[in-house]
C-alpha cells in the first residue's frame, strides 16, 4: 500500500479524544473540524516542562533518496507509548513548496504517519496562509507609504523586505513593481521568498506570547531612510495588524498518529534558509503533558540540529536530553559515490565509503556535549552485511545503534531504539552545551560553525557581506545568534561536494538582518530563498475524485 492509502485506511479518533489523552479538556481546544484542533496557550506549565525529556531526531546529509527523519520521529514516539512512556511527537508543518515540488508530502510514511495526512499537507489549519498574509501586509504598507508621501523618507533602493508566497516559483525571485504611472505606486526592484523563509515565520516560532510576537514583528528591519537611519516595521505601525492576523496561528496544532497518540505540529521554517525547527510554544506544550517529547529539526546536524541547539534552545531556555541521527544504507551508498538508480544494489564498499559522512555528523552532535544514537532506517533492499558494516562502525566509536522499521511496523519497529534512549537518558548526566554564546563576535560565531560543524578550513566574506556585518553592528545587533543559509546537499556550501569534504572555504555572499526574529542570516554559497520546481514536480501526480478522496500524496 502507498502512504496515502495506509493513512486513508485508518479510522481516526475525534480531536476531543486525542486531547483527553493529554489530559486536556474540550474547552481548551479550538477545533478545526473533527480531527484537528488548536491548543490554548495558557495550558503551558513551566514546572511540568522541567520534568519532561526532550529528544531531537536529526540525520546525515540529505540525499535524493530521503532518510525518513520525520517517519522515524513519529515511529519512535509510538514506540515510547507502547512502552507506557507518555510521549508526544512535535513536528513542523509542511510547506506547499516541497509538497508540490519534490517530496510530495511531509507527514511521515507507511505505518508511521500523522493524520489526517492530506489536511496536514494541504493548508492544514491555515497557519502558513496567515504567515504569508502578515508578511505581505507589511510589504503592502511599505509600498503604500512610498506612494502616499513617504513621511519616513525611506530610500526605496535600500528596502530589503520582499513579498512571500508558499510555493516554489523561481520566476518570482526578482521583479520590478509599481509600473504603470502615478496611480500604480513607486517603481522599484523587489521579489518573493518562500513563506517558510519569511522572518514572520521565524518570529512566530521563537515567540511565546502574542505580546512577544507583536514586539518581534515591530522589530523587523525593512530598510533605511535617505539620511541613513534604519526603518523598522514599528515605524510603519504595522505590527499590531500583523499580530492580529497571526492570533490563531500562534496556537499549536493538535492531531494524531496512526496509533492514536497525540501529535503537535506547528511552524514550518526550512533548515537550509531559516532555523528549521518547530515553535518554542509547540515544544513546551508537548513537554507540559509528556514524559518524553520527540522532535525533529530539518535536514542534517549541520543545519537543523545546529540551529536547534544554538538558536532555539538558548532562546527557549531548554535543554535537550538525547539526539538520534537517522541514516539509511541507500544514503551511505550515495555519499560513497553510487548513482541514484543503483542504490538498491548491494555494495558493501560504497557503504564503507559513505560512512565518513555519518562520522562527521556523530562528531557534530558530540560538539554539543551529547553522545548520539544512530538509527538505521531499514529498507527491504538492505543486506545484513551492509547493516553490519554500519553497526560495527558505530560500536567502534562508542555509539549505540539500532535498526528501525517504522514504515512497515509503526511503533513496533522502534522499540529497541526507544529502550536505548530511555537507558541513556536515565543513566547519563546531561552535559549539553551550545556551540557559542550570543554575546560573542559575529565573525567568531560564523567561523566556529563553519570549522567545527561543516568541516571548513576558513571563511571568506565578500565586500558586501563585510559591509552588512558592519551595518548590523552599528545598529546595535552585534549579539544576535547566527542562522546560516546553506545548501542541504553537502556539509560544505557547494552542493556537489558529497561525503565528508574538508579544508574548504565557506564563502559568505551577504548577511541579512532578521532583527524581528532575533538572528542574522549569512548567505553561504549560491543558496536561494525562493526554490524552483523540479522538471517533473510532484504536483503532476496529485489528484482528487468526485468523493473528495485525494491521491498522489506520498
VMD Tcl script that draws the C-alpha trace (Angstrom):
set ca {
  {0.00 0.00 0.00}
  {1.07 3.57 -0.66}
  {1.46 6.04 2.19}
  {-1.78 7.85 1.42}
  {-3.69 4.54 1.09}
  {-2.42 3.46 4.52}
  {-3.42 6.79 6.00}
  {-6.90 6.64 4.48}
  {-7.43 3.08 5.79}
  {-7.07 4.16 9.44}
  {-10.15 5.05 11.50}
  {-9.30 8.32 13.23}
  {-10.32 9.43 16.72}
  {-12.13 12.72 17.19}
  {-9.86 15.52 18.34}
  {-11.56 15.67 21.76}
  {-10.46 12.08 22.42}
  {-6.86 12.88 21.47}
  {-6.87 15.95 23.72}
  {-8.18 13.80 26.58}
  {-5.13 11.53 26.20}
  {-3.03 14.59 27.00}
  {-5.31 15.43 29.90}
  {-6.71 18.50 28.14}
  {-10.41 19.30 28.43}
  {-12.50 20.20 25.40}
  {-12.86 23.90 26.20}
  {-9.07 24.30 25.92}
  {-9.11 23.01 22.33}
  {-10.17 25.16 19.39}
  {-11.48 22.52 16.92}
  {-10.83 22.69 13.18}
  {-13.28 20.02 12.06}
  {-13.40 16.58 13.67}
  {-9.70 15.65 13.63}
  {-7.68 18.84 14.05}
  {-7.53 21.38 16.82}
  {-5.53 24.20 18.33}
  {-4.34 24.17 21.94}
  {-4.79 27.26 24.11}
  {-1.50 28.90 25.10}
  {-2.36 29.06 28.82}
  {-2.02 25.26 29.01}
  {1.79 25.54 29.05}
  {3.21 24.83 32.52}
  {6.89 25.68 33.07}
  {7.12 23.49 36.19}
  {5.88 20.41 34.33}
  {8.29 21.14 31.48}
  {11.24 20.68 33.85}
  {10.27 17.02 34.38}
  {9.95 16.16 30.68}
  {12.73 14.74 28.50}
  {13.39 16.26 25.06}
  {14.78 14.09 22.24}
  {15.96 15.57 18.94}
  {15.92 13.49 15.74}
  {18.44 14.63 13.12}
  {20.08 12.89 10.15}
  {23.11 12.59 7.90}
  {23.45 14.89 4.88}
  {20.29 14.85 2.79}
  {20.15 12.74 -0.37}
  {17.55 12.44 -3.16}
  {16.62 9.02 -1.77}
  {15.47 10.57 1.52}
  {16.41 9.44 5.01}
  {12.95 9.28 6.67}
  {13.66 11.58 9.61}
  {10.01 12.54 10.14}
  {8.91 8.92 9.74}
  {11.41 7.81 12.38}
  {10.38 10.64 14.73}
  {6.74 9.56 14.58}
  {7.53 5.85 14.89}
  {9.84 6.50 17.84}
  {7.10 8.36 19.69}
  {4.77 5.40 19.05}
  {7.40 3.04 20.48}
  {7.72 5.11 23.66}
  {3.94 5.00 24.10}
  {3.98 1.21 23.60}
  {6.49 1.11 26.47}
  {3.98 3.06 28.61}
  {6.00 6.27 28.46}
  {3.62 9.15 27.83}
  {5.12 10.69 24.70}
  {4.19 13.33 22.16}
  {5.84 13.87 18.79}
  {6.27 17.57 17.92}
  {6.88 18.40 14.25}
  {6.93 21.25 11.76}
  {4.11 21.99 9.33}
  {4.69 21.06 5.67}
  {5.12 23.82 3.10}
  {3.25 23.58 -0.18}
  {6.54 24.23 -1.98}
  {8.02 20.77 -1.29}
  {4.57 19.12 -1.32}
  {4.05 20.16 -4.95}
  {7.76 20.12 -5.75}
  {9.99 17.17 -4.82}
  {8.81 15.47 -1.65}
  {5.07 15.22 -2.29}
  {4.21 15.34 1.42}
  {5.76 15.58 4.87}
  {3.57 13.71 7.34}
  {5.71 10.59 7.71}
  {5.26 7.38 5.78}
  {3.91 3.83 5.86}
  {2.61 2.86 9.31}
  {4.37 5.82 10.89}
  {2.31 8.87 9.94}
  {0.41 11.76 11.45}
  {-3.24 12.14 10.47}
  {-5.18 13.48 8.64}
  {-2.19 13.47 6.32}
  {-4.00 15.13 3.40}
  {-5.11 18.08 5.52}
  {-1.70 18.43 7.18}
  {-0.02 18.60 3.77}
  {-2.63 20.86 2.14}
  {-3.45 24.11 4.02}
  {-3.89 22.35 7.40}
  {-5.31 24.96 9.83}
  {-4.20 27.92 7.73}
  {-1.06 28.82 9.69}
  {1.21 29.25 6.67}
  {-1.51 31.25 4.94}
  {-1.68 33.56 7.97}
  {2.11 33.98 7.97}
  {2.03 34.76 4.27}
  {-0.73 37.36 4.73}
  {1.00 39.02 7.68}
  {4.25 39.15 5.70}
  {2.58 40.64 2.64}
  {0.60 43.13 4.72}
  {3.92 44.68 5.70}
  {5.01 44.62 2.05}
  {1.82 46.43 1.03}
  {2.19 49.02 3.82}
  {5.77 49.75 2.75}
  {4.77 50.48 -0.84}
  {1.68 52.38 0.25}
  {3.89 54.56 2.45}
  {6.17 55.33 -0.51}
  {3.14 56.15 -2.66}
  {1.46 58.32 -0.03}
  {4.15 60.90 0.59}
  {6.93 58.86 2.22}
  {6.93 60.71 5.56}
  {9.70 58.45 6.86}
  {11.79 59.42 3.82}
  {12.53 55.75 3.05}
  {15.11 55.20 0.33}
  {13.42 52.62 -1.98}
  {16.84 51.34 -3.07}
  {17.58 50.08 0.46}
  {14.35 48.16 1.08}
  {15.22 44.54 1.88}
  {11.70 43.33 2.72}
  {10.32 41.21 -0.12}
  {6.98 39.50 -0.58}
  {6.23 35.88 0.32}
  {4.26 33.00 -1.16}
  {4.03 29.36 -0.06}
  {5.03 27.93 -3.40}
  {8.17 27.08 -5.36}
  {8.21 29.69 -8.14}
  {11.61 30.74 -9.46}
  {10.07 33.37 -11.76}
  {9.20 35.46 -8.70}
  {12.75 35.73 -7.35}
  {13.37 39.17 -8.87}
  {10.93 41.67 -10.34}
  {10.08 45.33 -10.77}
  {6.82 46.56 -9.24}
  {4.88 49.82 -9.42}
  {4.95 50.20 -13.19}
  {2.10 51.95 -14.98}
  {2.27 55.56 -13.88}
  {1.46 57.59 -10.79}
  {-1.69 55.62 -9.93}
  {0.24 52.35 -9.58}
  {2.84 53.23 -6.97}
  {6.58 53.86 -6.93}
  {8.59 51.61 -9.29}
  {11.32 49.62 -7.55}
  {13.06 46.27 -7.69}
  {11.90 43.54 -5.30}
  {10.93 39.86 -5.39}
  {9.45 36.94 -3.46}
  {10.76 34.45 -0.94}
  {9.01 31.22 0.04}
  {6.85 31.57 3.16}
  {8.96 29.08 5.10}
  {11.86 31.54 4.80}
  {9.81 34.52 6.00}
  {11.04 36.38 9.06}
  {7.40 36.37 10.18}
  {7.55 32.55 10.30}
  {10.81 32.70 12.24}
  {9.41 35.24 14.69}
  {6.27 33.18 15.27}
  {8.33 30.07 16.00}
  {10.51 31.91 18.53}
  {7.67 33.78 20.31}
  {5.93 32.58 23.45}
  {3.02 35.05 23.61}
  {1.07 37.46 21.43}
  {2.77 40.44 23.07}
  {6.21 38.99 22.40}
  {5.22 38.23 18.80}
  {3.97 41.79 18.36}
  {7.27 43.14 19.65}
  {9.28 40.88 17.35}
  {7.21 41.88 14.32}
  {7.71 45.54 15.19}
  {11.47 44.97 15.28}
  {11.61 43.77 11.66}
  {14.16 45.83 9.73}
  {12.89 46.91 6.31}
  {15.49 49.38 5.00}
  {16.98 52.84 5.52}
  {15.93 56.43 5.14}
  {17.77 58.75 2.75}
  {19.56 60.07 5.84}
  {20.87 56.59 6.58}
  {18.63 55.81 9.54}
  {17.24 52.30 9.95}
  {13.49 51.88 9.40}
  {11.52 49.15 11.17}
  {8.02 47.72 10.83}
  {7.01 49.52 14.04}
  {7.76 52.85 12.31}
  {5.02 51.99 9.81}
  {2.67 50.99 12.66}
  {2.32 47.56 11.03}
  {2.98 45.19 13.92}
  {-0.47 45.36 15.54}
  {-2.36 44.34 12.41}
  {0.24 41.71 11.55}
  {-0.15 40.16 15.00}
  {-3.94 40.21 14.67}
  {-3.62 38.12 11.51}
  {-1.49 35.62 13.47}
  {-3.76 35.33 16.53}
  {-4.84 31.75 15.84}
  {-1.62 30.79 14.02}
  {0.35 31.24 17.26}
  {-1.58 28.38 18.88}
  {-0.03 24.95 18.18}
  {-1.98 22.32 16.25}
  {-3.07 19.02 17.79}
  {-3.54 15.96 15.56}
  {-2.94 12.23 15.97}
  {-0.61 9.46 14.90}
  {-1.73 6.29 13.12}
  {-1.70 4.51 16.50}
  {-3.97 7.15 18.02}
  {-1.40 9.06 20.06}
  {-1.25 12.87 20.29}
  {0.96 14.78 17.86}
  {1.63 18.53 17.87}
  {2.53 20.22 14.58}
  {3.39 23.91 14.46}
  {5.53 26.26 12.39}
  {7.42 25.38 9.24}
  {10.75 27.16 8.71}
  {13.18 25.37 6.37}
  {16.56 24.46 7.87}
  {18.66 25.43 4.83}
  {17.33 29.00 4.64}
  {15.82 29.52 8.13}
  {16.08 28.00 11.62}
  {14.44 24.69 10.63}
  {12.63 23.83 13.86}
  {9.05 23.88 15.10}
  {7.92 26.58 17.52}
  {9.07 27.03 21.10}
  {5.39 27.03 22.07}
  {4.78 23.63 20.44}
  {7.78 22.06 22.13}
  {6.84 23.46 25.53}
  {3.22 22.36 25.04}
  {4.35 18.81 24.33}
  {6.70 18.82 27.32}
  {3.91 20.08 29.59}
  {1.88 16.91 29.02}
  {4.51 14.25 28.30}
  {7.25 12.23 29.92}
  {9.11 12.35 26.63}
  {8.90 14.65 23.62}
  {10.33 13.55 20.27}
  {11.01 16.39 17.86}
  {12.94 16.91 14.64}
  {14.99 19.64 13.01}
  {15.28 19.98 9.26}
  {17.91 18.23 7.15}
  {21.13 17.18 8.93}
  {23.17 18.03 12.03}
  {24.98 20.87 10.22}
  {21.70 22.69 9.57}
  {18.57 21.95 11.61}
  {20.33 20.40 14.61}
  {22.93 23.17 14.93}
  {20.20 25.83 14.76}
  {18.01 23.85 17.17}
  {20.81 23.73 19.74}
  {22.28 27.20 19.24}
  {19.19 29.30 18.50}
  {16.02 27.61 19.70}
  {17.35 26.00 22.87}
  {19.09 29.19 24.01}
  {16.04 31.38 23.35}
  {13.66 28.84 24.94}
  {15.87 28.11 27.95}
  {15.50 24.38 27.30}
  {17.99 21.52 27.43}
  {17.82 18.55 25.04}
  {18.40 15.17 26.68}
  {19.31 12.97 23.69}
  {19.81 13.03 19.93}
  {19.15 10.43 17.23}
  {20.98 10.53 13.89}
  {18.95 8.83 11.16}
  {20.79 7.17 8.32}
  {19.94 4.69 5.58}
  {22.07 2.22 3.69}
  {21.00 3.91 0.44}
  {22.10 7.33 1.70}
  {25.51 5.98 2.73}
  {25.98 4.41 -0.71}
  {25.01 7.73 -2.31}
  {27.69 9.52 -0.27}
  {30.02 6.68 -1.26}
  {29.69 7.72 -4.90}
  {26.91 5.45 -6.16}
  {24.36 6.81 -8.64}
  {20.74 7.17 -7.57}
  {19.43 4.42 -9.87}
  {21.94 1.90 -8.45}
  {21.30 2.46 -4.72}
  {19.24 -0.70 -4.24}
  {22.09 -2.90 -5.48}
  {24.14 -4.35 -2.61}
  {27.52 -2.61 -2.43}
  {29.47 -3.03 0.80}
  {32.43 -0.95 -0.40}
  {30.17 2.01 -1.17}
  {28.63 1.78 2.30}
  {32.12 1.93 3.81}
  {33.00 4.93 1.63}
  {29.86 6.77 2.75}
  {30.50 6.25 6.45}
  {32.76 9.31 6.56}
  {29.63 11.45 6.23}
  {27.95 9.68 9.17}
  {31.17 10.01 11.17}
  {31.16 13.80 10.76}
  {27.56 14.04 11.95}
  {28.39 11.95 15.02}
  {31.25 14.36 15.75}
  {28.91 17.32 15.26}
  {26.46 16.15 17.92}
  {29.33 15.49 20.30}
  {30.37 19.13 19.87}
  {27.24 19.94 21.89}
  {28.10 17.54 24.72}
  {25.70 14.80 23.58}
  {26.61 11.28 22.53}
  {24.14 10.45 19.74}
  {22.38 7.20 18.98}
  {22.33 6.15 15.31}
  {19.10 4.81 13.82}
  {19.44 2.78 10.62}
  {16.13 3.31 8.84}
  {15.84 -0.05 7.13}
  {14.67 -0.68 3.55}
  {13.84 -4.06 2.05}
  {16.85 -3.93 -0.29}
  {19.34 -3.56 2.59}
  {21.52 -6.60 3.14}
  {22.56 -7.88 6.57}
  {26.19 -7.44 5.55}
  {25.64 -3.76 4.77}
  {23.79 -3.19 8.06}
  {26.55 -4.96 10.00}
  {29.15 -2.66 8.47}
  {27.33 0.37 9.86}
  {26.68 -1.25 13.24}
  {30.31 -2.22 13.68}
  {31.44 1.24 12.61}
  {29.25 2.80 15.31}
  {30.30 0.35 18.01}
  {33.97 1.10 17.30}
  {33.23 4.76 18.03}
  {31.28 4.07 21.23}
  {27.99 5.00 19.59}
  {24.86 2.95 20.15}
  {22.98 1.92 17.02}
  {19.54 0.46 16.37}
  {17.88 -0.82 13.20}
  {14.36 0.60 12.84}
  {11.48 -0.37 10.56}
  {8.75 2.09 11.48}
  {7.50 2.38 7.89}
  {6.46 -1.28 7.94}
  {5.82 -1.87 11.65}
  {4.92 1.50 13.18}
  {5.96 1.83 16.82}
  {6.86 -1.85 16.94}
  {9.75 -1.14 14.60}
  {11.48 1.28 17.01}
  {11.21 -0.47 20.40}
  {14.94 -1.16 20.59}
  {15.75 2.46 19.78}
  {13.29 3.73 22.41}
  {14.77 1.42 25.05}
  {18.28 2.63 24.23}
  {17.19 6.24 24.64}
  {15.42 5.59 27.93}
  {18.53 3.87 29.32}
  {20.85 6.63 28.10}
  {18.69 9.44 29.49}
  {18.22 7.74 32.85}
  {21.85 6.69 33.28}
  {23.82 9.57 31.77}
  {24.38 13.06 33.17}
  {23.19 15.76 30.79}
  {26.20 17.71 29.54}
  {24.58 19.74 26.75}
  {26.31 22.97 25.82}
  {25.66 25.29 22.85}
  {28.46 25.94 20.38}
  {28.55 29.67 21.19}
  {27.01 32.37 23.34}
  {25.00 35.18 21.80}
  {27.34 37.91 23.07}
  {30.31 36.58 21.08}
  {31.51 38.35 17.93}
  {29.51 37.50 14.79}
  {32.53 36.51 12.74}
  {33.74 34.25 15.54}
  {30.33 32.54 15.70}
  {30.24 32.05 11.94}
  {33.79 30.68 11.88}
  {33.08 28.27 14.73}
  {30.03 26.84 12.92}
  {31.91 26.62 9.61}
  {35.04 24.95 11.02}
  {33.64 22.76 13.79}
  {30.30 21.74 12.23}
  {30.81 21.99 8.45}
  {34.49 20.95 8.47}
  {35.71 24.08 6.69}
  {39.25 25.39 6.83}
  {38.30 29.06 6.62}
  {35.51 31.58 5.98}
  {35.70 34.20 3.25}
  {33.47 37.30 3.14}
  {32.51 39.31 0.09}
  {32.82 43.10 0.28}
  {29.02 43.25 0.61}
  {29.00 40.75 3.48}
  {31.61 42.79 5.34}
  {29.53 45.92 4.87}
  {26.45 44.06 6.08}
  {28.18 42.93 9.27}
  {29.48 46.44 9.94}
  {25.98 47.86 9.45}
  {24.42 45.24 11.75}
  {27.00 46.05 14.43}
  {26.36 49.79 14.05}
  {22.62 49.24 14.50}
  {23.27 47.56 17.86}
  {22.59 43.97 16.83}
  {26.05 42.55 17.38}
  {24.87 39.99 19.94}
  {22.37 38.02 17.85}
  {22.72 34.30 17.09}
  {23.69 33.14 13.61}
  {21.36 31.31 11.22}
  {23.49 30.42 8.19}
  {21.65 29.82 4.91}
  {23.48 26.98 3.17}
  {22.82 24.10 0.79}
  {21.40 20.99 2.44}
  {23.05 18.74 -0.14}
  {26.55 18.96 1.30}
  {28.36 19.61 4.56}
  {30.08 22.41 2.61}
  {28.49 25.37 0.83}
  {28.97 23.58 -2.52}
  {26.07 21.21 -3.23}
  {28.26 18.97 -5.41}
  {30.72 18.05 -2.64}
  {29.39 14.80 -1.21}
  {30.70 12.59 1.56}
  {32.90 14.49 4.01}
  {34.62 17.44 2.34}
  {37.39 19.01 4.43}
  {39.50 22.16 4.43}
  {37.22 24.07 2.05}
  {36.45 27.77 2.35}
  {32.90 28.84 3.16}
  {32.03 31.89 1.09}
  {29.60 34.35 2.69}
  {27.98 36.44 -0.06}
  {25.82 38.72 2.09}
  {24.34 38.90 5.59}
  {20.66 39.58 6.26}
  {19.48 41.18 9.50}
  {16.42 39.41 10.93}
  {16.11 41.72 13.92}
  {12.47 40.72 14.39}
  {13.15 37.01 14.65}
  {16.32 37.72 16.57}
  {19.17 36.39 14.43}
  {21.33 37.26 11.45}
  {21.32 35.21 8.23}
  {24.69 34.87 6.48}
  {24.08 33.64 2.93}
  {26.67 30.96 2.07}
  {27.45 29.90 -1.48}
  {24.63 30.19 -4.02}
  {21.67 29.27 -1.78}
  {18.35 30.89 -2.77}
  {15.40 31.71 -0.50}
  {12.88 31.05 -3.27}
  {13.19 27.46 -4.59}
  {12.06 26.36 -8.02}
  {10.02 23.34 -9.10}
  {11.86 20.29 -10.49}
  {11.48 19.18 -14.11}
  {8.74 16.75 -13.04}
  {7.01 18.30 -10.00}
  {5.12 16.13 -7.54}
  {2.03 18.22 -8.33}
  {1.64 16.27 -11.59}
  {0.76 13.15 -9.58}
  {-1.72 14.71 -7.13}
  {-5.43 14.42 -7.95}
  {-8.88 14.27 -6.34}
  {-12.05 12.35 -7.26}
  {-15.73 13.31 -7.05}
  {-15.93 11.95 -3.49}
  {-13.13 14.26 -2.40}
  {-10.57 11.46 -2.00}
  {-7.07 12.78 -2.71}
  {-4.41 10.66 -4.38}
  {-0.77 11.18 -5.26}
  {0.49 12.48 -1.91}
  {3.30 10.34 -0.54}
}
mol new
graphics top color blue
foreach p $ca { graphics top sphere $p radius 0.5 }
foreach p [lrange $ca 0 end-1] q [lrange $ca 1 end] { graphics top cylinder $p $q radius 0.2 }
display resetview
